[in-house]
Amino acid sequence: MDTIRTLADLSIRRGCAFAALAIVLTMMSLSFDPALAFRAGGAMAALLCLGLALAGWWAPQRDMRRTELWMLLRGAAGDPFRGAPRGEVQALLAAVLRERLLWHAERVGLAALALGFLALLVRAGG
């Protein structure tokens, strides 16, 4: 179970890292207006949070064999669920993926709130 959770985190964090790179580069390109940069960063982080929450909501309906988590599991352990009932495997992977997606969505949501608060502080101070 810990291996599944670790690989789910790896998969989600890889995607979040690419999104964070795009957010940071956009904020840097708007650095001429710090309030605008923080506001844009907060809005994009909120969109990322929404995307993660929606992915978590849809996780139980997805075929887990078509996810990055499944590919990582096969690479780490060959065929880890050989002989196990398909429905149970799908349910286990979907539950873990949903939990981890929602956990990451909460953290990104907090970052979006922090960026929005910074935008307010910069606007009030400047």
C-alpha positions in Angstrom: 0.0 0.0 0.0 2.9 2.4 0.8 4.4 1.6 -2.6 1.2 2.5 -4.3 0.8 5.8 -2.4 4.5 6.7 -3.0 4.1 6.1 -6.8 0.8 8.0 -6.9 2.5 10.9 -5.2 5.4 10.7 -7.7 3.0 10.8 -10.6 1.0 13.7 -9.3 4.0 15.7 -8.2 5.6 15.4 -11.6 2.5 16.9 -13.2 2.3 19.6 -10.5 5.9 20.5 -11.1 5.3 21.2 -14.8 2.3 23.3 -13.9 4.3 25.1 -11.2 7.0 25.8 -13.7 4.4 27.4 -16.0 3.0 29.4 -13.2 6.4 30.7 -12.0 7.5 31.6 -15.5 4.2 33.5 -16.1 4.6 35.3 -12.8 8.2 36.2 -13.7 7.1 37.6 -17.0 4.6 39.8 -15.1 7.2 41.0 -12.6 6.9 44.6 -13.8 3.7 44.7 -11.8 4.0 42.6 -8.7 0.3 42.8 -7.7 -0.6 41.5 -11.2 2.0 38.7 -11.0 0.7 37.5 -7.6 -2.9 37.7 -8.7 -2.2 35.8 -11.9 -0.2 33.2 -10.0 -3.1 32.8 -7.5 -5.6 32.4 -10.3 -3.5 29.8 -12.1 -2.8 27.9 -8.9 -6.6 27.9 -8.2 -7.1 26.4 -11.7 -4.6 23.7 -10.9 -6.4 23.1 -7.6 -9.7 22.7 -9.5 -8.0 20.3 -12.0 -6.6 18.1 -9.3 -9.9 18.1 -7.4 -11.8 17.1 -10.6 -9.2 14.4 -11.4 -9.7 13.1 -7.9 -13.5 13.1 -8.4 -13.2 11.2 -11.7 -10.6 8.7 -10.4 -13.1 5.9 -9.5 -14.6 5.9 -13.0 -11.2 5.6 -14.8 -9.7 2.4 -16.0 -6.6 2.3 -13.8 -4.7 0.3 -16.4 -4.6 3.5 -18.5 -3.0 5.7 -15.9 0.6 6.7 -15.2 0.2 5.1 -11.7 -0.3 1.7 -13.4 2.7 2.1 -15.6 4.9 3.1 -12.6 3.6 0.0 -10.7 4.4 -2.3 -13.5 7.8 -0.8 -13.8 8.5 -1.2 -10.1 7.1 -4.6 -9.5 6.5 -6.3 -12.8 2.8 -7.4 -12.7 2.0 -6.6 -9.0 -1.6 -7.8 -9.1 -1.3 -11.1 -10.9 -4.1 -13.3 -9.9 -6.0 -10.6 -8.0 -9.6 -9.9 -9.0 -9.7 -7.0 -11.4 -12.4 -5.1 -9.6 -10.6 -5.1 -6.3 -7.4 -3.9 -7.9 -9.3 -1.1 -9.7 -11.0 -0.1 -6.5 -7.8 0.0 -4.5 -5.8 2.0 -7.0 -8.7 4.4 -7.6 -9.1 5.0 -3.8 -5.4 5.7 -3.3 -5.2 7.9 -6.4 -8.3 9.8 -5.3 -7.0 10.3 -1.8 -3.6 11.6 -3.0 -5.1 13.9 -5.7 -7.4 15.5 -3.1 -4.5 15.9 -0.7 -2.4 17.6 -3.3 -5.4 19.8 -4.3 -5.7 21.0 -0.8 -2.0 22.0 -0.7 -2.3 23.8 -4.0 -5.4 25.5 -2.9 -3.5 26.9 0.2 -0.8 28.1 -2.2 -3.4 29.9 -4.3 -4.8 31.6 -1.2 -1.4 32.6 -0.1 -0.7 34.1 -3.6 -4.0 36.0 -3.5 -3.2 37.3 -0.1 0.2 38.5 -1.2 -1.4 40.2 -4.2 -3.7 42.1 -1.7 -0.7 43.1 0.4 1.3 44.3 -2.5 -1.6 46.3 -3.9 -2.4 47.8 -0.5 1.3 48.7 0.1 2.1 50.1 -3.3 
